[in-house]
Amino acid sequence: MRRFLALSMIALAAACGGDDDPGTTAAAPTPTPTTSSAPSSAAPAGPQELRALTGDRWSLTQIGLSVGDRLTVTNADPEKGHDVSVEGVGASDTLAQGESFTLTFTKAGTYTLVCTIHPGMDATVTVR
């Protein structure tokens, strides 16, 4: 019985740990911030799509783009055809509903985008 009691005491002492200073605790590791070295692809400066809408109007009248950006013009008007023309950039034939035409702006400046079929249907494109 003494032997059992002595072994129990030794086991109890071992289970309590061997740290003599109860005021110290192990510090949790500090997380290290990580950064990505992957290149970021910058979002375009402005919309990439302009739509002709019912009522002889564009979906936007002011458009901001960066040099090299493309602007796709789509006829979303179910009632009639539209075209697009930007002096010095390009011009389309008449677009039926659902048809598109893409312009690429290679120089900075301010451009007027028009539908030559419908006077007054214009938008300003600013390219930086």
Helices and strands as residue ranges (DSSP letters): H 2-15, E 49-53, E 57-58, E 62-65, E 70-75, E 85-86, E 90-91, E 100-104, E 109-114, E 122-127
